[in-house]
Amino acid sequence: MSWGSVSESFCNIARSLSVVGDRWTLLIMREISLGVRRFEEIQAQTGMSSHLLATRLKRLEEDKIVERRVYNANPLRHEYFATPKGKDLDAVILALRNWDLRWGGSDGKGAASVDLFDKKTGKPIDGLWNNPNGETFSFSNTTSVMSAAWKAEREANVASFYAAKKGTLSPATPSRSKTRPSKKAAKTKPASKTASGRPAQRKASATAVPKRKSRSRAVSN
């Protein structure tokens, strides 16, 4: 089965993966859930290229998972927000977080990069989230405290991103002052042209190539 035909499958998991089965997509949604909504800010934290991020955001917008909102008219700039459909992915991101906490984590200890607390009860959310009212999990219903380690990592990401961006800028453009032709070049007359517009061929000058004098021989009588 080709990846393009996955979205046409009757399998709910396959159809969902055709939309969000990409690590970049969920990383974008992670940033949006953290309140990071501007293009360059998302790029700095995910490490995505401009083209890749623009492509993924366009696809998420087409699938009505995110929406753009103008925050600056001139020049035109947008921020990205999760739609109700996109907010439902919060539970997916939470499940990935909990899975990592349970099975060791990237640092081998399963330490939480962000501590989550239920806004209503104040209780920590460190496992499966259970709501007595049957509500779907949303990060909007939580408060978060970022660990010092991840905060430092994110600050380093921003610094590295802008340092690299500054390094790729073209050097200062030299002044556009017109170069004056040399006196020798100024004195050079342009080649004459014929009526057809083609350069006229130079005629061989008699003095151009000196004739070799023939040696006279004495004739005997």
N, C-alpha and C positions, 0 to 999 in steps of 0.2 A: 504494500500500500504506500503510495507516494504521500509526502507530507501535505501536499495541496489538497488531497482527497480526504484527509483526516477530518476536516470540518464537516464533511458530508456523511460521516459515519453515524450509525444509530447509537453508538456508545457515548454516553454522557461524558465519560472521562476523556475520551479521544477528542470530542468536540471542545471541551474546556481547554485541553492542552493545545489545540490549534490556535487558541487565542492567547493563553498565558503560559504555555509550556516552553518558556524561554527565560533563562536566568536574568537577562537584561530587563525584561518586562516586570518581573517581580521586584527587582532592585529599584526600578523607577517608582513602583507603587510604594515600596518601603520609604523612599525619600519623601514622597508626597504625604505619606502618613505621619512623617516627622515634621511636616510643615515646610519642607524644602520644595519650592514650587517654580523657581525660575530656571531657565534652560541651562545657563552656565553653572549654576549651583548644583543641579542634578548631575551635570557632566563631570564636575569636579569630584563628586563623591562616588560615582560609579566607574569612572575611568573610561567611559564610552567615547568613541569618536563623534564628532559633530554630525556626520552623515548617519551613523547608526542610531544615535539618539533621536534625531529628527524623524527617521523612518519609523522607529518604535512608537514615538509619541503620535505620529500621524495615524498609525494603525490603531492605537488605543483610542484615539478620538473617533475614528471611523466606527469602532466597535462600541462606542458610547460608554467607555470605561473612564475616560478623563474628558474634561472640557477646558477650553482655553478662556481666560478672562483678561481683557486688556487692563494693564496697570499703567501704561505710558502711551500716549497717543503719538508723540513726535520726538524721537523715532518710535515706530510702533513696536511695543513689547508686550508679551503675554506671560501670565502665570497659569499653572496647570493645577486643576482641582479634580479630586475623585468624584465621580457621579455616584448615585445610590448603587448602581451596578458595580462600580469600582470599589465602593466601600465594603461590599460583601466579600471582597478578596482579603480583607483584614484578617478574617478567620483563617484563611489559607496561610498567610504570613505568620500568624501566631502559631499555627500547627508546626510550621518549619522551625520556628524558634524553639518550641518545646521539644521537638525531636532532637535538635542539636544539644539542648540542655541535658536531655536524658542519656544520650549516647556518646558523651565525651566532649563534644565541641571542638572547635578548631585549635584551642590551646591545650587540649587534653584534659581539661578540668570541667568543662561544661559551664564556665562562668558566664553570667548574663551580661551582655553588653548594655542592656537597658533594663532597669527594674520597673515593672509595671504595677500599678495599684488601681483598684477599682475606685472610681470617683465617689460612688455612693457609700460604700462600706469602708474604704480605706485599706482593705485587705490586699496583700500582694497577689499578683497573678503569676505564679511560677509553674503551673501545670495546666491541665485542661480547664478552660474557663466555663463556669456553670452559672447561668442566670436563672433565678427562680421564675422570672416572668416570661421565659422562653424567648428572649430577645436574641437576635443575631449579634455575635461579638463585633465590636467596633472599637478602634483605638480612640475614637472620640469620647468614649465612656471611661477612659483611663487617664491617669497621670503617669508620667514617665520620668525617671531619673537616670541620666546617662552615666555610665561608668567613666572614671577618669581615663582609663586606657583607651576606650573607644572615642572619647572626646578628643584626646590627643591625636589619635589616628586620623580623625576627620579634619582636624585643624592642619595636620601635615598634608592631607590630600588637597586641601584648598591651596596651601602654599606651593606645593609641587605643581599643581595645575596651572596657576598663574605664572609661576616661574618658567614653565615650559612654553606657555603661550607667549610670554614676553620674548623668549629666546628665538621663537620662530618668526618674529616680526622682521620685515625687510629692513636693512640698514638705511640710514638717512639718505634721502635722494639728493644727489649733488645739485648745486645751483644750475638753473637752466640758462645761464648766460651764453650767448652765442659765441662760438669760437671764431675768432677773427682769422681770416686766411693770411698766410705769410705773404710778404711783399713779393717773393718770387712767384708764388702761385697767382697773385693778383695780376702780375704782368703778363702771365701766360694767356695768349689769345685763344679763344675757342676755335675748334676746327671748323673750317668753312663747310657749308653744305650745298649740295646740288639742288636743282629744282624739285627733285623727287623727295628731298628731305634726307637723303643719305649723305654721309660724310664724303667729301670729295677726296679722291685719291691724290696723294702728293705726286707731282711730276718730278722725275729724276732731274736733279740740277747738274749742270755741267761741271760745277765746282764741287759737287757733293763727293764724288770719288775721283781723285786725281788720276789722269791717264799716265800709264807707265811709258816713259820715253824709250823708244827703240834705239839700240846702239848701232851707230853707222859703221859699216865695215869698209875698209879700204879696198877699192877694186884695182886689181893689177892690170896694167896696160898690155 
